[in-house]
Each structure stands twice: as C-alpha cells, then as structure tokens.
Amino acid sequence: MNHPYPFDPTYGYDREKLLTVPAPEEPADFADFWRATYQEALAIPLRLERRKIASAKPGFEVYEIEFNTLGDFRTGGWLSVPTDAPIEHGIVVGHGYGGRGEPHFENGAVAVAPCARGFNRSARRGIPDDAFRHVLHGIESRETYSHRGCASELWSAASALLELYPELADRLHYNGGSFGGGMGALALPWDNRFRKAFLEVPSFGNHPIRLQCPCVGSGEAVRSYHRRHPEVINVLRYFDSATAATHITKPVYASCALFDPAVPPPGQFAVYNALAGPKKLYVRQCGHFEYPDEAKDSREIDRQLYDWWRS
C-alpha cells in the first residue's frame, strides 16, 4: 500500500497476528468505577427538549434536541424519525473525533445523534473542539477525563430516545465509529438497554500498545503527553476500550482495518478480540485512508449491518 506516512500503518501486524492481540490487564476496580459512573449519570434529570427543524432528507422528520448528562452538562444533538416507513428500532449514533454537523438518517430507525461535549451542538467555552486537545482534556484524573463524560452522553442519549419512544425499549441499538466506536465500547457493558451494537474501526483499544504506535490521530497527542507524564497510564487504564470489551456480553458487529494511520489496527482488533458475547467481524483493507475498494467495503458493511439489526 503506497502512503505518505513516515511510519508503517500496519505496525508490522498481519491479519493472523491482529486476531491474537489481547486486552491489557484490568484495574481491580475497573467495573466498579464504570458502574458508579453509569448510576451517577442516570440519576441526573434529563430535562429533555426538542425543536422540530427542516429536514434535509425526504421521509424523515428532524429535531434538535438537548438533554443533561454527567456533571449536569447540557448535551445537544439531533433526532431523526422516519415518516414514510415503519419504525423498526431505535439507535444511538456516536461520531468520529471530528465531531458531527448534521443528523444521522437510517431507514427504519429512530436515531439520536448526540454531539460529544465540546463539539458542534455541545460546544462550550473551556472544552476543546479538536481531537488533539480534547483527548487530553481533564486527563489528570479518571474523574475529570473528558472521555468519562463522553461515554455518559451515550447513556443519556439512550434515555432521551426511550423517553420519547418507550415502545422501542426492546429494540435499542448502538452504532459508532472511530472515536464513537471507542466510546461505545466504554459505555456498552454497563447499560443493558442496548440490545446490539456496531463498532467501526474502534479507537482507544489497548493503550499500552497504542502508546508504542506513532499515528496521525488523537493517539499521537496522548503519546506525546505520556512521554512527559508517564503516570498518565494509571488514568488511561480506566478508559481502555479493549478492557471494557471484556465486559460486553451483548451481540456486537465490528469492522476493523488492516491498515490505519489514525487508529492503529492492533488497538482495533484488541477490542474485537476481547468481546465477551456473540460477535461478527468484517475486516476492511484500510481505515481513515482512501483506497480503491473503499466504496465496495462500505456497501458490504451497510448490507450486513442491515441484516445484523434485524436478526
């Protein structure tokens, strides 16, 4: 694969080796920390609001929504609702580390697309709105780290969706890629309301390996910070999506890449390998990089995902 990077975006791993990457050792109170965070987030009144806006896609109604989550943070996002077809399920949709500027549309699904704190409709003074600074925001402790709040927003988004559509309680799913894949892995083990999930090229898997891998994504900012503050590993251990995946027992469909300059593949596969429940894997050639078969891979993933939600 021709590329412009001064490092190898396969990091010396082939498919066989990638499928052996483990999760790192788990802190003794990892599960207790996340269960307590979940309970703290769900105890906060949502104060849910929605405002109908013009829809850019025929067959859907669109609303701007706001709700409260961990730390009484006011989270913004969008709600899209099919109008020309039956509603089959509800879905919470995480975004990549560039944020999101529009709703998510999915046939047959009521979709809540929250913006992680600091980004787009959740932008706030004092919270960075770019990945390289956001990934370090509050990293001095596990209680203040930005990723704790970002994971909690997914739980609150689920609460918002189910407050509006309680009939979807047994058909609630999660879909997230890259940053959203990593946040999803952190959030999913503790929330039994989610029935199934799709994690695409998930980030933040196996931090000890990620710290050894140069990249063009947010992991490079963490690597630089770790060189100056090696003790940060004690915080990162609580925000490892591969560690969290060992607690995910619900069905998960994952798409992982063999070549990825932004999210090192061994971290992606560490998440998939660690999943404790039923799982399905699609191996794509590249992530975060254009390649000839990209559209073909995306079409096949979409086809399989359609079946996955309905199986």
C-alpha positions as CSV (number, residue, x, y, z in Angstrom):
1,M,0.0,0.0,0.0
2,N,1.5,3.3,-1.1
3,H,1.2,6.0,1.5
4,P,2.8,9.3,2.6
5,Y,3.5,8.5,6.2
6,P,6.9,8.2,7.9
7,F,5.7,5.0,9.7
8,D,4.0,1.8,8.7
9,P,0.2,2.0,9.3
10,T,0.1,-1.8,9.7
11,Y,2.6,-1.6,12.5
12,G,4.0,-4.9,11.4
13,Y,0.8,-6.8,12.1
14,D,-0.9,-9.1,9.6
15,R,-4.5,-10.5,10.0
16,E,-3.4,-13.6,11.8
17,K,-1.3,-11.6,14.4
18,L,-4.0,-9.0,14.8
19,L,-6.5,-11.7,15.8
20,T,-4.3,-12.5,18.8
21,V,-3.9,-9.0,20.3
22,P,-5.3,-9.2,23.8
23,A,-6.9,-6.7,26.2
24,P,-4.4,-5.2,28.7
25,E,-4.6,-6.1,32.4
26,E,-7.6,-4.7,34.0
27,P,-7.6,-2.4,37.1
28,A,-9.1,-4.2,40.1
29,D,-11.9,-1.6,40.4
30,F,-12.5,-1.0,36.7
31,A,-16.0,-2.4,36.7
32,D,-16.9,-0.6,39.9
33,F,-15.7,2.7,38.5
34,W,-17.8,2.4,35.4
35,R,-20.9,1.1,37.2
36,A,-20.8,4.0,39.6
37,T,-20.3,6.4,36.7
38,Y,-23.4,4.9,35.0
39,Q,-25.5,5.2,38.1
40,E,-24.3,8.8,38.6
41,A,-25.2,9.8,35.0
42,L,-28.6,8.2,35.0
43,A,-29.5,9.9,38.3
44,I,-29.3,13.3,36.6
45,P,-32.7,14.6,35.3
46,L,-32.6,14.8,31.5
47,R,-34.6,18.0,31.2
48,L,-35.1,16.8,27.6
49,E,-36.1,19.4,25.0
50,R,-36.7,19.1,21.2
51,R,-37.4,21.5,18.4
52,K,-38.6,20.5,15.0
53,I,-36.4,21.8,12.2
54,A,-36.4,21.4,8.4
55,S,-35.3,18.0,7.2
56,A,-32.6,17.6,4.6
57,K,-33.9,14.1,3.7
58,P,-37.3,13.2,2.4
59,G,-39.2,10.7,4.5
60,F,-37.7,11.9,7.9
61,E,-38.7,14.4,10.5
62,V,-35.7,16.1,12.2
63,Y,-35.5,17.7,15.6
64,E,-32.8,19.5,17.5
65,I,-32.6,18.0,21.0
66,E,-30.9,18.9,24.3
67,F,-30.6,16.9,27.5
68,N,-28.5,16.8,30.6
69,T,-25.9,14.2,31.5
70,L,-22.9,13.6,33.8
71,G,-22.0,16.8,35.7
72,D,-25.3,18.4,34.6
73,F,-23.7,19.0,31.2
74,R,-26.2,20.2,28.6
75,T,-25.7,18.0,25.5
76,G,-27.0,18.9,22.1
77,G,-27.7,16.7,19.1
78,W,-30.3,15.7,16.6
79,L,-33.3,13.3,16.5
80,S,-34.4,11.8,13.2
81,V,-37.7,10.0,12.8
82,P,-38.9,8.0,9.7
83,T,-42.2,9.1,8.4
84,D,-42.7,7.1,5.2
85,A,-41.8,3.6,6.5
86,P,-42.4,1.6,9.7
87,I,-40.1,2.2,12.7
88,E,-38.2,-1.0,13.3
89,H,-35.7,0.0,16.0
90,G,-34.1,2.9,17.9
91,I,-30.4,3.7,17.6
92,V,-27.9,5.9,19.4
93,V,-25.1,7.0,17.0
94,G,-21.7,8.1,18.1
95,H,-19.4,10.2,15.9
96,G,-15.8,10.4,15.0
97,Y,-13.3,12.7,16.6
98,G,-14.0,15.5,14.2
99,G,-17.5,15.9,15.7
100,R,-20.7,16.0,13.7
101,G,-22.6,18.8,12.0
102,E,-25.8,17.0,10.9
103,P,-28.4,14.4,11.9
104,H,-28.0,10.7,11.2
105,F,-30.5,9.1,8.9
106,E,-31.2,5.4,8.9
107,N,-34.0,3.6,7.2
108,G,-36.4,2.1,9.7
109,A,-34.7,3.7,12.8
110,V,-35.4,6.5,15.2
111,A,-31.9,7.9,15.6
112,V,-30.5,10.1,18.3
113,A,-27.1,11.6,17.3
114,P,-25.6,13.4,20.2
115,C,-22.6,15.7,19.9
116,A,-19.8,14.8,22.4
117,R,-19.1,17.6,24.9
118,G,-17.0,20.3,23.3
119,F,-18.2,19.6,19.7
120,N,-20.8,21.2,17.5
121,R,-24.1,21.5,19.3
122,S,-22.3,20.6,22.6
123,A,-19.6,23.2,22.2
124,R,-18.8,25.0,25.4
125,R,-16.2,27.5,26.5
126,G,-13.3,25.8,28.2
127,I,-13.7,22.4,26.4
128,P,-11.5,22.0,23.3
129,D,-13.3,21.3,20.0
130,D,-10.4,19.5,18.2
131,A,-9.3,15.9,18.8
132,F,-5.7,16.6,19.8
133,R,-6.6,18.9,22.7
134,H,-9.9,17.2,23.6
135,V,-8.2,13.8,24.1
136,L,-6.1,15.4,26.8
137,H,-8.8,17.5,28.5
138,G,-9.1,16.5,32.1
139,I,-6.7,13.6,31.7
140,E,-5.1,14.3,35.0
141,S,-7.6,12.1,36.8
142,R,-10.2,9.4,35.9
143,E,-13.0,11.5,37.4
144,T,-12.3,14.6,35.3
145,Y,-11.2,13.0,32.0
146,S,-13.3,14.1,29.0
147,H,-13.9,10.5,27.9
148,R,-15.8,9.8,31.1
149,G,-18.3,12.5,30.2
150,C,-18.4,11.5,26.5
151,A,-19.3,7.9,27.4
152,S,-22.0,9.1,29.8
153,E,-23.7,11.1,27.0
154,L,-24.4,7.9,25.1
155,W,-26.4,6.6,28.1
156,S,-28.3,9.8,28.4
157,A,-29.0,9.8,24.7
158,A,-30.5,6.3,25.1
159,S,-32.6,7.7,28.0
160,A,-33.8,10.5,25.7
161,L,-34.7,8.2,22.9
162,L,-36.6,5.9,25.2
163,E,-38.4,8.8,27.0
164,L,-39.8,9.8,23.6
165,Y,-40.3,6.3,22.2
166,P,-40.7,3.8,25.1
167,E,-42.1,1.2,22.7
168,L,-38.5,0.8,21.4
169,A,-37.2,-0.4,24.7
170,D,-36.5,-3.9,23.4
171,R,-35.1,-2.7,20.1
172,L,-32.4,-0.2,21.1
173,H,-29.0,-0.4,19.3
174,Y,-25.7,1.5,19.2
175,N,-23.7,2.5,16.2
176,G,-20.3,4.3,16.5
177,G,-17.1,4.5,14.5
178,S,-13.5,5.5,15.4
179,F,-13.9,7.8,18.5
180,G,-17.6,6.8,18.6
181,G,-16.5,3.1,18.4
182,G,-14.2,3.5,21.4
183,M,-16.8,5.5,23.4
184,G,-19.4,2.9,22.6
185,A,-17.2,0.1,23.9
186,L,-16.7,2.0,27.1
187,A,-20.4,2.6,27.5
188,L,-22.0,-0.7,26.4
189,P,-21.0,-3.1,29.2
190,W,-22.9,-1.2,31.9
191,D,-26.2,-0.4,30.0
192,N,-28.4,-3.3,29.4
193,R,-30.9,-1.2,27.5
194,F,-28.7,-1.6,24.4
195,R,-29.5,-4.9,22.6
196,K,-26.9,-4.9,19.8
197,A,-24.1,-2.7,18.6
198,F,-21.9,-1.9,15.7
199,L,-18.3,-0.7,16.3
200,E,-16.4,0.5,13.3
201,V,-12.6,0.9,13.5
202,P,-12.9,1.5,17.3
203,S,-10.4,3.7,19.0
204,F,-8.7,3.5,22.4
205,G,-8.1,-0.2,22.5
206,N,-5.1,-1.5,24.4
207,H,-3.4,1.8,25.4
208,P,0.0,0.1,26.2
209,I,0.2,-0.9,22.6
210,R,-1.2,2.4,21.3
211,L,1.5,4.3,23.2
212,Q,4.1,2.5,21.1
213,C,2.4,3.3,17.8
214,P,3.0,6.7,16.0
215,C,-0.1,7.8,14.2
216,V,-1.9,10.9,12.8
217,G,-4.8,10.6,15.1
218,S,-5.5,11.7,18.7
219,G,-3.3,8.9,19.9
220,E,-0.3,10.9,18.9
221,A,-1.2,13.7,21.4
222,V,-1.6,11.0,24.1
223,R,1.8,9.5,23.2
224,S,3.4,13.0,23.5
225,Y,1.7,13.6,26.8
226,H,2.7,10.2,28.1
227,R,6.4,10.9,27.4
228,R,6.3,13.9,29.7
229,H,3.8,12.4,32.2
230,P,4.3,8.6,32.2
231,E,2.0,8.3,35.2
232,V,-1.0,9.1,32.9
233,I,-1.1,5.4,32.2
234,N,-2.9,5.0,35.5
235,V,-5.8,7.1,34.1
236,L,-5.7,5.6,30.7
237,R,-6.2,2.1,32.1
238,Y,-9.8,3.1,33.0
239,F,-10.5,4.3,29.5
240,D,-9.3,1.3,27.5
241,S,-12.0,0.2,25.1
242,A,-10.4,-3.3,24.9
243,T,-10.6,-3.7,28.6
244,A,-14.2,-2.6,28.5
245,A,-14.9,-5.1,25.7
246,T,-14.2,-8.0,28.0
247,H,-17.4,-6.9,29.8
248,I,-19.6,-6.7,26.7
249,T,-21.8,-9.7,26.5
250,K,-24.4,-8.4,24.1
251,P,-24.0,-9.1,20.3
252,V,-21.5,-6.8,18.6
253,Y,-20.7,-6.5,14.9
254,A,-17.2,-4.9,14.4
255,S,-15.4,-3.6,11.4
256,C,-11.6,-3.5,11.8
257,A,-8.9,-2.3,9.4
258,L,-5.6,-4.0,8.5
259,F,-4.1,-0.6,7.7
260,D,-4.9,2.6,9.5
261,P,-2.7,5.7,10.1
262,A,-5.1,7.3,12.6
263,V,-6.3,4.4,14.8
264,P,-3.6,1.7,15.0
265,P,-5.1,-1.7,13.9
266,P,-3.8,-3.7,16.9
267,G,-5.9,-1.5,19.1
268,Q,-9.0,-2.0,16.9
269,F,-8.6,-5.8,16.9
270,A,-7.9,-5.8,20.6
271,V,-11.4,-4.5,21.1
272,Y,-12.9,-7.2,18.8
273,N,-10.8,-10.0,20.2
274,A,-11.9,-9.1,23.8
275,L,-15.6,-9.0,23.2
276,A,-17.2,-11.5,25.6
277,G,-20.5,-12.1,23.8
278,P,-21.7,-13.1,20.3
279,K,-19.7,-11.2,17.7
280,K,-19.2,-10.8,14.0
281,L,-16.2,-9.3,12.2
282,Y,-15.7,-7.5,8.9
283,V,-12.1,-7.0,8.0
284,R,-11.6,-4.0,5.8
285,Q,-8.4,-3.2,4.0
286,C,-7.9,0.4,5.3
287,G,-9.4,2.8,7.8
288,H,-9.0,6.6,7.8
289,F,-7.4,6.2,4.3
290,E,-8.8,6.2,0.8
291,Y,-8.3,3.0,-1.2
292,P,-9.8,1.5,-4.4
293,D,-12.2,-0.9,-2.7
294,E,-13.4,1.5,-0.1
295,A,-16.9,2.0,-1.6
296,K,-17.2,-1.7,-2.1
297,D,-16.3,-2.4,1.6
298,S,-18.7,0.3,2.8
299,R,-21.6,-1.1,0.7
300,E,-21.0,-4.6,2.1
301,I,-20.8,-3.4,5.7
302,D,-24.1,-1.5,5.2
303,R,-25.7,-4.6,3.8
304,Q,-24.5,-6.8,6.6
305,L,-25.4,-4.2,9.2
306,Y,-29.0,-4.0,7.8
307,D,-29.3,-7.8,8.4
308,W,-27.5,-7.6,11.8
309,W,-30.0,-5.2,13.3
310,R,-32.9,-7.4,12.2
311,S,-31.5,-10.8,13.0
